[in-house]
Amino acid sequence: MDSWYGNNADLLLAFRGLGMKFVAAIKSNRNVTFSHKKQYARELFAKLEPKDVDLLISQQWNKDKKKWIEILCP
């Protein structure tokens, strides 16, 4: 989904409540937590080379521990 949907917290929480997996774009001014440090998504983009055009940040909800697991950047 594009960044409008990716920035709609109510929609994303509804997906999570239904147990759905999803991939969404986010705006560069949104906070992400990476290696236990909160930062803007644009800070991750700044580390990319011009030839790098895609960045996928993935995180999964751990139902047993009721928390998000570490972010995965393939």
N, C-alpha and C positions, 0 to 999 in steps of 0.2 A: 504494500500500500504506500501511497505517497506521504509526504510530511504533514499534510493537514490531518490525516487520520492518525499518524504516528505521534502527533502532539495532542491528541484527544484522550486524556487520561480516563474519562468515563468509558469510552469505547474499549480501550485496552484492558481495563479492569473487568469489563463484561466478558471479553474474550477469555481472560485468565479464569474467571469464575466458571466458564463453560468448559474449561480444560483444553481450550484450543491453542494450537501453536500458530505463531504469526511472525511475519517479517515486516517491519515498518521503517520508513525513512524518518529521520528527525532533523530538526533545524540545527544549525551549527551553534546556536546560543543556548542549547539545552544542556543540562548537567548530566554526566554519566559518571558512574563509579568504576574506576579501573585500578586494580591492585590496592584496594581499600582506600583510594583517594578520589574525592569528588573533583571533577574538572569539566570544563566546557568541551563539547564534542569537537569544536574547532581546534582545540589544543592537540587532539589526536590527529586531525587532518594536517596540521602544520608539520608533522613529522614525515609526511608522505613526499615522495619524489614526484616531479611532474608526470612521469610515465605511469604512476599509480593512479588509477581513476576510480576504483571502487574500494570501499571500506565496509566490511561487515562486522558489526559488533553483536555478539550473541550472548545471551544470558538465560539461564533456566531457573524456574522456581522449584525449590526442593520442598515438596509437600510435607515430608516427615519433620524437617527442621523448621519449616515455615519461614524460610528466608531464601533470598536469591543467592545462587552459587556464583563463583568467580566468573568474570567476563572472559569470553573466548574471542580472540581476534585471529582468525586463520590467515 
